[in-house]
Amino acid sequence: MNFKISENQILIKETISEFCKREIIPHMMRWDESQSFPTELFKKLAGLGMMGVLVPTKYGGSGLGYFEYVTIISEISKVCGSIGLSVAAHNSLCVGHILKFGSEEQKQKWLPKLCSGESLGAWALTETGTGSDALRMDTTALKKDDKWVLNGTKNWITHGISSEIIVVMARTGEKGDSHGISVFVVERSNPGLKFGKKENKLGMRASETSEIILDNCVLDESCMLGNEGEGFIQAMKILDGGRISIAALSLGISKGAYQASLNYSKERNQFGKPISKFQAISFKLAEMATEIEVCENLIYRACHLIMTNKPVTRESAMAKYYSSETCVKIANDAVQIFGGYGYTKDFPVEKFYRDSKLCTIGEGTSEIQKLVISKNLI
């Protein structure tokens, strides 16, 4: 592995830093308070090539790799986890699934719209009673003549209301059968697609999360990604990349909370000197900095494997598990360093604190990550 940051990554960092100062920082607390999802922002991000990061240029994408992708997600998340989460979900789940398993015709049809910002993407696996137990999902797809008819409800769907293109997992076989799930692309214009409850969340409040309802949603054969019965296997492969996304999101939040803490500790004086001079604070900062380095190395290890077409399931689970748990710890320590001010919305660490917890839950809880890791060890 080459640990030197590429020129591309340096340019991306500078570009995102300027974009965040101009387009995100002035508005993010208003979005957070009102739970407003800033759809127009994503069209601007698309103009920078951030909505089709891993997609080849022939489909309208940026044609970049995972190292650049991780840089994009983590740099945005240093400022606002909500926007980082939405960019990650669009790129790694919806776009990533069509890119990896779509036919040439399907890629030509949907990817240019997703990369250009014309269409926002969503990915629908989770249901109320089957969060981690996807094989027992209730949503069904039944074949009628030359059509598929989907019925069911998905929840915790990022961009569930605002998306134009949704990749949906539905059961085409028996519950519990790993070959009994198939994948379909549902467009917003489909009359069988309805939108349900929008979640009122603790954190990541500017990233829209909602139910989607499939009510006799009729689809052509051309809307199926891959072959019938391949859905569960496809989803697990997509989640390998998704775990890297959430690890990068966690890394960004950790970096943001650490940098805010470091700056504050140098400015805040108590007992005649900056609080950074006290061992209790300086040791917290030392732990934060070390943990961030460990997270970054785990993530880059996973990136190296996925970019060289090697198995990455264990390493992506490790990166996601450690980075997300570390993110919560660093955000918690950041609030402690700020003291009473850390509990107010006048400083950024309270938002990092609220946003951090989702990283240990979304795209596979920490417990599921440990299950994945242990299965790959034994």
LOTIBA-387148 format. One record per residue: chain; x, y, z of N, C-alpha, C in turn. Coordinates in steps of 0.001 Angstrom, whole numbers, plus 500000, padded with zeros to 6 digits. Layout:
% LOTIBA-387148
A|X|Y|Z|X|Y|Z|X|Y|Z
...
% end
This chain:
% LOTIBA-387148
A|500834|498798|500000|500000|500000|500000|500869|501254|500000
A|500421|502251|499238|501101|503539|499200|500325|504514|500085
A|500961|504964|501156|500272|505825|502115|500340|507309|501749
A|500999|507600|500640|501091|508994|500216|499762|509443|499612
A|499266|510589|500065|498019|511135|499529|498268|511611|498103
A|497397|511204|497199|497574|511551|495791|497224|513017|495540
A|497660|513508|494405|497324|514882|494016|495819|515047|493852
A|495170|513994|493360|493710|514008|493227|493039|514215|494572
A|493518|513487|495580|492929|513605|496911|493152|514997|497505
A|494329|515552|497271|494615|516908|497764|493681|517916|497104
A|493504|517789|495798|492612|518696|495066|491172|518534|495534
A|490751|517293|495766|489395|517029|496257|489181|517684|497617
A|490161|517542|498508|490054|518149|499842|489878|519663|499730
A|490670|520284|498903|490599|521744|498747|489260|522157|498141
A|488814|521410|497139|487540|521724|496473|486377|521598|497443
A|486356|520517|498211|485247|520288|499149|485279|521307|500281
A|486474|521631|500749|486597|522632|501821|485965|523954|501406
A|486265|524398|500190|485693|525649|499690|484185|525522|499488
A|483752|524386|498961|482328|524153|498737|481565|524184|500064
A|482108|523528|501081|481440|523472|502383|481329|524856|503021
A|482387|525646|502911|482357|527004|503472|481272|527840|502802
A|481100|527622|501510|480174|528445|500723|478738|527924|500760
A|478576|526612|500682|477243|526038|500436|476642|525274|501609
A|477448|524830|502579|476910|523984|503655|476928|524680|505013
A|478077|525189|505413|478209|525760|506759|477176|526859|507054
A|476911|527782|506126|475937|528836|506453|474505|528332|506677
A|474190|527123|506222|472803|526656|506249|472567|525396|507076
A|473617|524691|507480|473437|523326|507978|472650|523261|509290
A|472785|524237|510162|472027|524177|511410|470539|524449|511173
A|470246|525293|510192|468838|525517|509830|468237|524244|509242
A|468990|523575|508374|468523|522301|507824|468314|521286|508943
A|469245|521267|509884|469179|520308|510990|467955|520559|511866
A|467758|521808|512235|466639|522156|513125|465288|521835|512480
A|465173|522107|511199|463883|521936|510516|463752|520578|509827
A|464806|519771|509887|464866|518498|509168|464594|518681|507673
A|465138|519759|507130|464965|520044|505703|466034|519317|504905
A|465603|518643|503864|466538|517942|502981|466852|518847|501793
A|468090|519340|501674|468419|520351|500654|468681|519723|499279
A|467634|519404|498568|467774|518701|497282|468622|519475|496276
A|468507|520801|496279|469261|521600|495316|470765|521505|495535
A|471168|521251|496779|472586|521129|497093|473220|519971|496318
A|472459|518913|496117|473012|517723|495474|473208|517929|493975
A|472446|518837|493411|472694|519201|492012|474007|519962|491893
A|474307|520776|492903|475581|521484|492911|476741|520515|493132
A|476529|519521|493995|477551|518498|494210|477778|517689|492935
A|476699|517440|492203|476819|516725|490930|477688|517502|489952
A|477587|518833|490001|478410|519677|489142|479893|519536|489426
A|480219|519084|490648|481615|518836|491033|482010|517384|490804
A|481074|516581|490280|481364|515170|490021|481224|514278|491225
A|480493|514740|492261|480399|513997|493516|479229|513026|493579
A|478412|512960|492529|477232|512095|492576|477390|510845|491705
A|478554|510710|491095|478870|509504|490336|480350|509233|490428
A|480845|509236|491660|482288|509221|491906|482963|508008|491271
A|482384|506822|491464|483011|505576|491035|482565|505124|489653
A|481694|505905|489036|481112|505535|487738|482044|505944|486597
A|482286|505044|485642|483122|505408|484485|482574|506617|483735
A|483463|507356|483107|483068|508585|482420|482093|508326|481271
A|482112|507133|480691|481210|506862|479566|479737|506852|479985
A|479492|506732|481310|478119|506810|481822|477848|508155|482505
A|478777|509085|482363|478610|510405|482960|479218|510562|484332
A|479946|509547|484778|480549|509606|486105|481921|510246|486113
A|482541|510253|487309|483858|510874|487468|484997|509906|487206
A|484694|508600|487238|485715|507598|486952|486831|507534|487979
A|486519|507866|489227|487528|507851|490286|487495|506519|491036
A|488434|506345|491963|488523|505113|492740|488085|505304|494181
A|488238|504255|494986|487763|504282|496372|488566|505213|497266
A|489841|505425|496975|490615|506356|497796|490062|507778|497656
A|489739|508158|496440|489130|509475|496210|487730|509528|496814
A|486998|508424|496679|485635|508367|497215|485626|508560|498737
A|486514|507859|499418|486622|507996|500876|486997|509426|501255
A|487883|510037|500475|488261|511432|500733|487043|512344|500627
A|486222|512136|499603|485025|512961|499406|484068|512824|500578
A|483742|511603|500959|482779|511374|502042|483310|511912|503363
A|484557|511641|503674|485097|512074|504968|485248|513592|505036
A|485621|514232|503933|485789|515690|503953|484445|516400|504111
A|483410|515908|503440|482070|516494|503628|481605|516273|505060
A|481849|515077|505587|481358|514713|506923|482103|515430|508040
A|483292|515951|507758|483991|516778|508743|483177|518014|509077
A|482326|518404|508140|481491|519590|508319|480063|519199|508693
A|479464|518274|507904|478071|517896|508145|477857|516419|507817
A|477595|515632|508848|477361|514206|508671|476146|513909|507816
A|475118|514736|507906|473897|514508|507133|474173|514506|505636
A|474924|515495|505173|475218|515586|503744|476162|514462|503338
A|477128|514164|504189|478023|513046|503922|477269|511738|503788
A|476305|511521|504667|475495|510298|504626|474713|510202|503327
A|474094|511288|502903|473280|511263|501686|474132|511044|500439
A|475289|511684|500390|476190|511478|499247|476650|510014|499210
A|476934|509449|500390|477375|508057|500469|476275|507100|500037
A|475044|507311|500522|473939|506413|500186|473628|506442|498695
A|473662|507614|498112|473408|507748|496676|474477|507008|495869
A|475746|507248|496217|476855|506698|495438|477049|505199|495633
A|477129|504765|496878|477544|503387|497119|476397|502395|497025
A|475178|502825|497300|474055|501892|497315|473305|501897|495986
A|472569|502955|495709|471772|502988|494479|472658|502950|493228
A|473533|503923|493108|474393|503992|491924|475304|502766|491850
A|475869|502399|492996|476779|501266|493034|476121|499963|492613
A|474864|499785|493003|474157|498541|492661|473896|498456|491155
A|473427|499548|490578|473171|499552|489124|474474|499381|488353
A|475544|500041|488809|476844|499939|488147|477373|498513|488185
A|477227|497841|489323|477815|496510|489497|476984|495406|488853
A|475653|495535|488883|474815|494417|488461|473866|494737|487304
A|473834|495986|486868|472961|496335|485760|473516|495890|484411
A|472621|495663|483454|473034|495376|482083|473547|496657|481448
A|474150|496542|480292|474641|497730|479600|473487|498685|479309
A|472371|498142|478911|471197|498973|478618|470706|499684|479876
A|470676|498982|480997|470229|499585|482256|471194|500666|482726
A|472465|500423|482587|473461|501438|482959|473291|502700|482115
A|473111|502519|480823|472934|503658|479925|471651|504428|480251
A|470650|503719|480731|469359|504344|481010|469379|505169|482290
A|469978|504608|483359|469835|505241|484677|471072|505978|485194
A|472263|505488|484899|473456|506078|485503|473704|507534|485108
A|473548|507927|483827|473777|509341|483499|472887|510298|484291
A|471632|509915|484510|470712|510760|485279|471157|510865|486739
A|471626|509755|487294|472063|509742|488692|473360|510522|488873
A|474256|510429|487910|475540|511126|488014|475403|512630|487811
A|474473|513031|486966|474313|514453|486634|473552|515235|487691
A|472917|514522|488640|472093|515193|489634|470655|515374|489189
A|470343|514944|487961|468953|515001|487495|468065|514098|488348
A|468631|512958|488770|467898|512000|489600|468688|511701|490869
A|467975|511651|491990|468570|511233|493260|468224|509765|493469
A|469162|509004|494003|468953|507570|494145|468688|507132|495576
A|467960|506017|495707|467703|505390|497005|467878|503886|496867
A|468008|503213|498001|468245|501761|498044|467371|501193|499143
A|466499|500256|498798|465467|499806|499733|465593|498325|500045
A|466209|498037|501186|466335|496669|501690|465563|496491|502988
A|465726|497417|503920|465230|497264|505284|463710|497332|505381
A|463163|496516|506289|461738|496561|506625|461587|496613|508140
A|460398|496968|508594|460148|497167|510028|460565|495966|510863
A|460185|494772|510454|460450|493592|511261|461675|492808|510849
A|462356|493250|509810|463480|492457|509297|464678|493346|509003
A|465115|494114|510002|466248|495004|509787|467503|494254|509391
A|468014|493417|510297|469222|492645|510011|468895|491274|509421
A|467630|490897|509460|467192|489571|509016|466541|489669|507640
A|467334|490101|506662|466783|490430|505349|466139|489236|504641
A|466582|488037|504946|466048|486856|504255|464576|486610|504565
A|464068|487248|505605|462665|487056|505972|461812|488292|505675
A|462225|489055|504680|461464|490245|504309|460064|489865|503846
A|459133|490800|504031|457735|490565|503649|457406|491092|502259
A|458174|492064|501764|457899|492624|500435|458060|491541|499373
A|457044|491413|498532|457047|490356|497515|457019|490929|496101
A|457533|490130|495183|457427|490417|493752|456877|489161|493089
A|455665|489272|492560|455010|488120|491940|454948|488302|490437
A|455230|487246|489711|455224|487289|488249|453799|487100|487737
A|453340|488045|486924|452028|487947|486285|452211|488220|484806
A|452072|487153|484022|452356|487228|482583|453801|487685|482384
A|454013|488812|481712|455375|489274|481484|455733|490465|482377
A|454999|490621|483484|455225|491731|484414|455546|491198|485809
A|456160|492055|486606|456360|491785|488032|455498|492766|488827
A|454841|492265|489887|453995|493110|490726|454557|493086|492145
A|454980|494265|492613|455605|494379|493931|454619|494929|494952
A|454626|494315|496156|453808|494783|497265|454599|494685|498563
A|454519|495732|499364|455210|495730|500649|455623|497128|501058
A|456220|497220|502236|456673|498507|502775|458129|498391|503216
A|458922|499339|502812|460318|499435|503236|460464|500644|504158
A|461319|500531|505151|461539|501706|506006|463021|501963|506224
A|463303|503121|506842|464664|503621|507024|465370|503805|505671
A|464613|504311|504701|465174|504487|503366|465680|505921|503200
A|466976|506060|503000|467565|507376|502766|467095|507893|501403
A|466547|509097|501409|465951|509756|500224|464667|509048|499783
A|463985|508383|500719|462784|507633|500363|461695|508465|499717
A|461633|509743|500048|460598|510609|499479|461110|511367|498264
A|462339|511826|498313|462856|512722|497271|463523|512012|496099
A|463753|510711|496224|464473|509998|495168|463639|509853|493903
A|464327|509768|492795|463706|509523|491490|463877|508073|491048
A|464938|507443|491541|465265|506072|491154|465576|505275|492423
A|464831|504183|492633|464994|503380|493842|465319|501941|493471
A|466398|501427|494031|466740|500012|493887|466074|499264|495038
A|465192|498320|494702|464350|497650|495695|464622|496146|495715
A|464827|495604|496922|464919|494164|497112|463540|493624|497480
A|463111|492567|496779|461796|491966|497040|461910|490446|496974
A|461045|489785|497710|461089|488326|497786|460358|487698|496604
A|461087|486878|495854|460496|486139|494736|460445|484643|495040
A|460872|484269|496236|460855|482866|496667|460385|482759|498100
A|460787|481689|498772|460365|481448|500153|461189|482271|501143
A|460580|482598|502284|461308|483281|503351|462465|482408|503825
A|463599|483041|504072|464767|482315|504551|465633|481733|503462
A|465185|481788|502215|465937|481226|501093|466882|482297|500540
A|468176|482030|500576|469153|483018|500095|469065|483229|498586
A|468324|482362|497902|468091|482541|496465|466630|482913|496192
A|465989|483473|497206|464575|483816|497073|464297|485303|497028
A|465338|486099|496771|465190|487558|496709|465725|488051|495363
A|465022|489015|494783|465450|489612|493519|465479|491132|493661
A|466115|491796|492698|466318|493247|492774|465670|493932|491586
A|464973|495033|491877|464258|495782|490847|464571|497264|490977
A|464504|497963|489856|464606|499426|489858|463208|499998|489669
A|462804|500840|490619|461482|501478|490578|461678|502977|490389
A|461034|503529|489390|461122|504967|489147|459983|505699|489839
A|460248|506947|490180|459281|507755|490926|457932|507868|490218
A|457936|507839|488907|456708|508018|488125|455765|506817|488199
A|456228|505700|488747|455394|504495|488819|454204|504735|489753
A|452971|504543|489288|451794|504816|490130|451672|503900|491343
A|452388|502780|491332|452351|501864|492476|453327|502212|493578
A|454097|503282|493386|455063|503729|494389|454467|504872|495191
A|454412|504686|496518|453892|505729|497412|454901|505973|498524
A|454764|507119|499164|455723|507515|500185|455040|507613|501538
A|455673|507004|502552|455077|506955|503880|455703|507941|504843
A|455813|507517|506078|456260|508368|507179|457716|508800|507023
A|457962|510077|507242|459329|510584|507333|459762|510517|508791
A|460912|509925|509047|461369|509722|510426|461852|511024|511063
A|461516|511192|512337|461962|512320|513140|463157|511839|513959
A|464369|512197|513528|465570|511540|514039|466341|512383|515052
A|467146|511683|515845|468053|512310|516797|469124|513113|516073
A|469761|512478|515106|470833|513114|514352|470670|512872|512862
A|471637|513305|512081|471566|513198|510620|470230|513730|510106
A|469791|514825|510679|468422|515289|510478|468188|515930|509108
A|469253|516362|508455|469097|516942|507116|469211|515889|506023
A|469415|514638|506423|469408|513527|505466|468052|512838|505603
A|467276|512906|504555|465895|512413|504594|465844|510892|504764
A|465020|510449|505714|464812|509018|505967|463315|508761|506060
A|462817|507796|505286|461368|507592|505276|460993|506175|504863
A|459689|505913|504936|459113|504683|504401|458859|504851|502907
A|458911|503734|502181|458331|503713|500843|457340|502553|500794
A|456249|502761|500097|455170|501775|500030|454999|501330|498585
A|455013|500029|498384|454815|499442|497058|453432|498813|497046
A|452526|499429|496300|451122|499018|496285|450739|498596|494868
A|450833|497281|494626|450612|496762|493274|451466|497538|492258
A|452743|497598|492567|453707|498321|491742|454121|497420|490574
A|453680|497752|489397|453886|496906|488215|455162|497325|487475
A|456020|496328|487210|457303|496592|486553|457506|495651|485372
A|458180|496161|484359|458577|495318|483237|459760|494432|483639
A|459982|493390|482875|461134|492507|483083|462443|493296|483055
A|462463|494350|482252|463684|495142|482073|464089|495904|483328
A|463226|495896|484347|463529|496611|485592|464259|495730|486602
A|464414|494440|486311|465136|493552|487221|466637|493675|486977
A|467393|493829|488066|468853|493870|487985|469409|492458|488163
A|470166|491993|487183|470676|490631|487244|469569|489629|487001
A|469735|488439|487572|468765|487363|487372|467885|487169|488592
A|466759|486515|488389|465853|486206|489489|466589|485359|490533
A|466392|485729|491807|466979|484964|492903|468380|485386|493311
A|468944|486375|492637|470308|486813|492952|470355|487976|493942
A|469199|488440|494380|469130|489690|495133|469889|489715|496436
A|469794|488654|497219|470471|488645|498523|471983|488686|498334
A|472475|487887|497404|473917|487849|497141|474399|489202|496621
A|473600|489816|495730|473943|491155|495245|474015|492153|496396
A|473003|492127|497251|472933|493088|498356|474128|492958|499284
A|474541|491722|499585|475685|491523|500470|476968|492082|499851
A|477114|491948|498539|478295|492500|497864|478266|494026|497865
A|477074|494592|497689|476951|496051|497722|477273|496579|499118
A|476898|495823|500136|477160|496263|501506|478644|496234|501854
A|479435|495453|501133|480890|495522|501338|481380|496945|501071
A|480931|497522|499956|481294|498906|499646|480592|499887|500559
A|479347|499551|500936|478588|500418|501830|479238|500567|503188
A|479876|499511|503654|480561|499584|504955|481759|500521|504873
A|482436|500519|503742|483538|501475|503561|482990|502894|503584
A|481816|503088|502997|481179|504412|502994|480896|504899|504403
A|480294|504025|505230|479964|504435|506599|481226|504610|507432
A|482246|503816|507158|483528|504027|507836|484093|505397|507490
A|484002|505782|506210|484484|507106|505787|483653|508221|506413
A|482353|508009|506492|481463|508959|507160|481872|509124|508626
A|482117|508007|509300|482543|508021|510703|483874|508744|510850
A|484785|508463|509928|486099|509099|509970|485967|510615|509863
A|485121|511078|508966|484931|512519|508804|484375|513179|510049
A|483356|512561|510648|482772|513109|511884|483831|513131|512986
A|484619|512050|513087|485684|512000|514092|486689|513126|513886
A|487085|513337|512643|488049|514409|512344|487478|515783|512675
A|486197|515973|512339|485574|517257|512637|485497|517525|514123
A|485099|516504|514896|484994|516653|516347|486368|516859|516981
A|487358|516130|516496|488727|516272|517021|489284|517659|516735
A|489140|518138|515500|489698|519444|515141|489040|520564|515935
A|487723|520470|516114|487017|521474|516916|487523|521453|518359
A|487757|520259|518888|488239|520114|520274|489649|520662|520435
A|490504|520345|519460|491883|520824|519518|491926|522350|519488
A|491175|522937|518575|491148|524398|518468|490611|525034|519746
A|489523|524488|520265|488906|525050|521467|489840|524932|522670
A|490526|523786|522767|491398|523559|523933|492565|524536|523973
A|492943|525055|522809|494031|526034|522766|493546|527438|523097
A|492244|527661|522906|491674|528997|523110|491069|529164|524500
A|490566|528103|525064|489867|528150|526355|490876|528155|527504
A|490864|529195|528312|491781|529307|529442|491071|529024|530757
A|491727|528257|531604|491277|528006|532972|492510|527948|533875
A|492391|528540|535049|493488|528552|536015|494769|529129|535407
A|494566|530117|534529|495697|530868|534007|496410|530263|532816
A|495844|529207|532209|496512|528631|531033|495491|527901|530166
A|495810|527679|528870|494884|526954|527992|494612|525555|528530
A|493395|525085|528373|493061|523762|528913|493823|522645|528191
A|494366|522923|527019|495176|521926|526319|496449|521584|527098
A|496833|522451|528026|498033|522219|528823|497790|521254|529977
A|496522|520975|530265|496203|520037|531336|496231|518611|530791
A|496828|517716|531557|496998|516347|531090|495668|515671|530787
A|494640|515958|531566|493335|515329|531342|492815|515624|529935
A|493071|516828|529450|492615|517215|528112|493599|516743|527052
A|494898|516966|527294|495897|516601|526279|495893|515098|526018
A|495619|514287|527044|495558|512837|526843|494332|512445|526013
A|493212|513147|526225|492031|512890|525381|492350|513190|523921
A|493029|514303|523688|493392|514683|522324|494351|513663|521712
A|495279|513164|522522|496220|512154|522040|495481|510876|521637
A|494525|510479|522452|493725|509281|522134|492926|509488|520850
A|492310|510663|520723|491537|510969|519517|492408|510868|518263
A|493561|511517|518299|494437|511554|517134|494910|510151|516753
A|495233|509346|517759|495691|507975|517508|494575|507126|516915
A|493382|507246|517484|492248|506451|516999|491874|506822|515560
A|491984|508091|515227|491702|508531|513856|492708|507911|512885
A|493970|507866|513277|494991|507240|512433|494681|505756|512202
A|494254|505066|513247|493923|503642|513126|492742|503455|512165
A|491713|504280|512339|490539|504211|511460|490945|504416|510007
A|491754|505419|509763|492159|505746|508396|492908|504584|507757
A|493760|503938|508538|494514|502807|508003|493625|501607|507721
A|492655|501343|508584|491704|500261|508322|490898|500527|507056
A|490477|501765|506894|489674|502134|505717|490507|502030|504447
A|491731|502531|504476|492583|502480|503290|492965|501040|502941
A|493087|500197|503951|493342|498773|503692|492167|498175|502919
A|490950|498495|503350|489758|498002|502640|489694|498568|501223
A|490037|499843|501073|490045|500465|499741|491034|499764|498818
A|492211|499464|499343|493235|498790|498547|492727|497437|498051
A|492066|496690|498919|491561|495365|498544|490471|495464|497488
A|489523|496386|497693|488411|496483|496750|488881|497004|495398
A|489900|497859|495397|490427|498394|494136|491265|497369|493373
A|491750|496344|494085|492538|495291|493434|491720|494015|493264
A|490390|494161|493382|489453|493055|493150|489719|491841|494038
A|490065|492102|495284|490295|491034|496259|489154|491003|497269
A|488935|489863|497929|487865|489793|498937|488044|490868|499997
A|486941|491524|500348|487039|492674|501251|486004|492621|502376
A|485215|491565|502422|484109|491497|503389|484596|491681|504823
A|485607|490930|505225|486105|491033|506597|486685|492414|506873
A|487515|492891|505960|488204|494164|506178|487239|495351|506158
A|486231|495311|505307|485259|496409|505285|484421|496398|506556
A|484103|495203|507058|483356|495108|508328|484201|495619|509485
A|485482|495283|509487|486384|495789|510535|486474|497307|510494
A|486628|497849|509284|486739|499305|509131|485468|499995|509605
A|484332|499444|509221|483050|500040|509608|482829|499936|511112
A|483084|498761|511672|482872|498536|513106|483758|499456|513945
A|485044|499429|513681|485961|500208|514512|485767|501706|514316
A|485611|502129|513082|485478|503566|512802|484205|504147|513384
A|483106|503394|513317|481836|503915|513836|481827|503977|515362
A|482357|502941|515999|482419|502963|517463|483386|504040|517952
A|484480|504204|517242|485445|505255|517576|484829|506641|517396
A|484017|506781|516356|483352|508056|516076|482485|508497|517261
A|481727|507561|517818|480875|507866|518979|481734|508277|520165
A|482831|507559|520403|483716|507865|521531|484349|509249|521371
A|484843|509545|520165|485496|510841|519942|484488|511977|520065
A|483294|511794|519529|482265|512840|519642|481888|513071|521096
A|481810|511991|521867|481502|512104|523289|482612|512859|524031
A|483867|512515|523739|484991|513210|524377|485043|514679|523969
A|484641|514956|522723|484640|516348|522258|483671|517196|523075
A|482487|516661|523317|481507|517376|524146|482088|517609|525541
A|482780|516616|526084|483368|516734|527417|484439|517825|527459
A|485240|517899|526418|486288|518931|526365|485674|520323|526314
A|484586|520473|525592|483900|521762|525506|483138|522096|526788
A|482908|521092|527645|482170|521327|528875|480739|521748|528600
A|480250|522726|529348|478875|523190|529175|478599|523704|527775
A|479594|524326|527169|479405|524842|525816|479186|523712|524799
A|479744|522545|525093|479558|521409|524203|478134|520897|524167
A|477346|521330|525141|475951|520895|525232|475007|521889|524563
A|475584|522934|523985|474770|523947|523317|474955|523871|521801
A|474022|524486|521088|474090|524499|519628|474930|525656|519092
A|475595|526373|519998|476483|527446|519567|477810|526904|519047
A|478107|525655|519367|479358|525023|518951|479042|523725|518208
A|479948|523284|517324|479614|522172|516424|479593|520790|517046
A|480184|520628|518233|480363|519255|518727|479058|518581|519141
A|478043|519362|519520|476775|518706|519884|476154|518033|518670
A|476353|518603|517488|475824|517990|516273|476641|516754|515893
A|477957|516843|516023|478787|515658|515783|478349|514525|516721
A|478047|514886|517956|477634|513902|518966|476330|513224|518549
A|475352|513997|518108|474063|513432|517696|474187|512618|516413
A|474998|513117|515484|475144|512440|514193|475913|511129|514313
A|476829|511061|515275|477762|509931|515333|477068|508589|515557
A|476003|508567|516341|475432|507283|516759|474890|506470|515592
A|474351|507137|514585|473801|506396|513444|474859|505538|512764
A|476117|505968|512847|477185|505225|512174|477334|503808|512727
A|476949|503588|513975|477033|502245|514563|475796|501403|514253
A|474822|501998|513564|473554|501307|513286|473340|501096|511789
A|473497|502158|510989|473186|502103|509569|474081|501154|508786
A|473492|500498|507779|474181|499543|506900|474854|498420|507684
A|474156|497959|508719|474659|496867|509546|475160|497365|510876
A|474489|496974|511958|474880|497409|513300|476271|496888|513659
A|476810|497418|514745|478117|496939|515216|478068|495450|515530
A|476926|495008|516037|476783|493586|516357|476843|492727|515096
A|476206|493206|514021|476259|492483|512746|477681|492487|512194
A|478394|493606|512352|479777|493650|511871|480632|492617|512601
A|480438|492485|513908|481198|491484|514663|480831|490073|514227
A|479571|489877|513869|479140|488571|513339|479842|488283|512018
A|479882|489270|511125|480549|489115|509829|482036|488826|510025
A|482669|489594|510895|484104|489408|511142|484397|488031|511709
A|483622|487632|512711|483872|486326|513362|483665|485175|512399
A|482649|485282|511533|482410|484215|510545|483582|484087|509580
A|484228|485202|509293|485363|485185|508380|486664|484781|509074
A|486636|484725|510394|487810|484297|511140|487803|482802|511432
A|486586|482288|511643|486460|480898|512139|486340|479925|510955
% end
